[in-house]
Amino acid sequence: SIPTPNSTSSLPNSSQPGSSRRGHRPSRSVGPSALDKVISKTRPTFLPPKPKTEDMKHMADWEAMMKQSRAVEKQKRKVAEERRLVREKRAEEVVHVWEKQILPDWRVVHKNPQLRKLWWQGVPTPMRGKMWEHAVGNPLSLSKVSDSYRTCLARARRSLGLETLALIDADILTTLPDLHLFHPESGAMYGDLKDLLSAWVVSRRDEGLGYVHGVAKIAAMFLLNMRAPEGFLAMRNLLERHCMRSFFGGPGAKDDVEAYYRIFDTLLADAMPKIYFNFKQHQLSPAHYLPDWLIPLFLDHLDITTCAHVWDVLLLEGDSFLFRAALALLALLEPRLFFPERKELLELLRGENKAALEVAKREQIPTGGPKYAIYGVDEDMLWDKIESMDGWWKDTTWKRLVLRELPGA
C-alpha cells in the first residue's frame, strides 16, 4: 500500500530493521544562499532543472557584474569629490570679489548680472552667515538681535511645558544625524539648538501657533553658519515669507497651502507633462511629497553641502526658487517614477524604495543620512537640472500664478 502523509510506517525508528539507533541531528535553514537570491525563479516547471555547472556559471557572471557595478560607483564618487574640490577652489579664488564688491552692499547683486551669477555659483563658506543675514533681512522689524532672542528664550524657560519640550527633543533626534553635532548626549551644539527652537516656538505663541516637526533642521543649518541670536532673527524672518509661513501656519493656512499645491501642479504640467499625468493616474498630488521637501527646506533628502548651495539662491531669489528646486528634484527622479503601483511611487518619493536601498547596501553607501543618497543625487546633478530650466523658467509665470491663486499674497 502507498504510505499516506500521516503514516509512520516509512519513518525509521529503533524498532525497524536496519534503522540506526544514533540520533540524526536535524538541519536548520539559515535562509537563502547568495545564489538563491539571484537565480531566476521563473524557469518553466516543464523544463528539467539546470545543471550545477550552469548555475555556477550564472553565479560567476552575477559576481562579475556586481564587481563592475561597484567599480562604476567608486568612479562616480571619485568624480563627484573632484568636482567638489574644484568648486571650493573656484570659490576661494573669488573671495576678494565678495569682500570688495558684494560685502559692502550686497544689494548690488540685483543690479549687476555678473555678481548675481557669482552668487548663484554659491556663497563662499566663510561669508555664508553674513550674506544669509543680509539676504533674509529683517522685514518683521524685530528689536535688537540679542535682546529679541534673550527675551523669547527667557519666556521659554519659564513657560514651556513637557509636551512641547518632548516635541523639540524628538525633532532634534532626527536632525542631521550624520554630523553628530546635535545629539542630546554627545552633541556639542545640542544645547544651542534646543534653546533656539524653544525661543522660536515661544515667539509664535502670540499667534496661536505651535511647534512644527522638521523646523529643527532649519535651525541647525543657521547655527552651523552663525551664532544663535543672529540665527533666531534670520529664522524668524525667513519662516515669515509667505510660502514658508503657509506651510508652518497650521490649520488656519490650509487654503494657502492648497493654492501652492495648485501652483506647483501647473508648473509640473508645463515642465514635465509625463510625470504630471503619471501622478494623476496614480492619484498623487503635491500634498504627498511637497511638504516633506519644503518644511525642512530639503535637509531631509539632500546632503548638507547641496542644501547650503540651494539656500544661497533661495534666500536671494525668494519663494519661487523653492518650486524651481523641487521641479529639479523630480526631474532627477524621473527615470524611476514610472512604477505600476502607487505604493512604489510613494516609497520612492519618500526615499524608501526597497530596490534602491538594497543597491545602496550592496555598494556600501551610507543610508542613515539624507534620504536621496540612495539614488546618487548630488550637488552637480541637481544644479545641472536647475540650470537646464533657464530657457523655460520665467519669473513672470511665477508671479502670474501667484496672483491668480493667491491674490492677497
DACOR-V831271 format. One record per backbone hydrogen bond with DSSP energy under -1.0 kcal/mol. CO is the residue of the C=O (numbers start at 1). NH is the residue of the N-H. If there is no record, write none. Layout:
CO:NH  CO:NH
//
This chain:
4:7  13:16  16:19  33:37  35:38  35:39  44:47  51:55  52:56  53:57  54:58  55:59  56:60  57:61  58:62  59:63  60:64  61:65  62:66  63:67  64:68  65:69  66:70  67:71  68:72  69:73  70:74  71:75  72:76  73:77  74:78  75:79  76:80  77:81  78:82  79:83  80:84  81:85  82:86  83:87  84:88  85:89  86:90  87:91  88:92  89:93  92:95  94:98  95:99  96:100  97:101  98:103  105:108  106:109  107:110  108:111  108:112  112:116  113:117  114:118  115:119  116:120  117:121  119:122  124:127  125:128  127:131  128:132  129:133  130:134  131:135  132:136  133:137  138:141  144:148  145:149  146:150  147:151  148:152  149:153  150:154  151:155  152:156  153:157  154:158  155:159  156:160  161:165  162:166  163:167  164:168  165:169  166:170  167:171  168:172  169:173  172:175  176:179  181:189  183:187  187:190  189:193  190:194  191:195  192:196  193:197  194:198  195:199  196:200  197:201  198:202  199:203  202:205  204:207  204:209  205:208  212:215  214:217  215:219  216:220  217:221  218:222  219:223  220:224  222:225  222:226  227:231  228:232  229:233  230:234  231:235  232:236  233:237  234:238  235:239  238:241  241:245  242:246  243:247  244:248  250:253  251:254  253:257  254:258  255:259  256:260  257:261  258:262  259:263  260:264  261:265  262:266  263:267  264:268  265:269  266:270  267:271  268:272  272:276  273:277  274:278  275:279  276:280  277:281  278:282  279:284  280:283  285:288  286:289  286:290  290:294  291:295  293:298  296:299  298:302  300:371  301:372  303:307  304:308  305:309  306:310  307:311  308:312  309:313  310:314  311:315  313:317  314:318  318:321  319:322  319:323  320:324  321:325  322:326  323:327  324:328  325:329  326:330  327:331  328:332  329:333  333:336  334:337  341:345  342:346  343:347  344:348  345:349  346:350  347:352  348:351  353:357  354:358  355:359  356:360  357:361  358:362  359:363  360:365  370:373  372:375  372:377  373:376  378:382  379:383  380:384  381:385  382:386  383:387  384:388  386:389  387:390  389:392  389:393  394:398  395:399  396:400  397:401  398:402  399:403  400:404  401:405  402:406  406:409
//
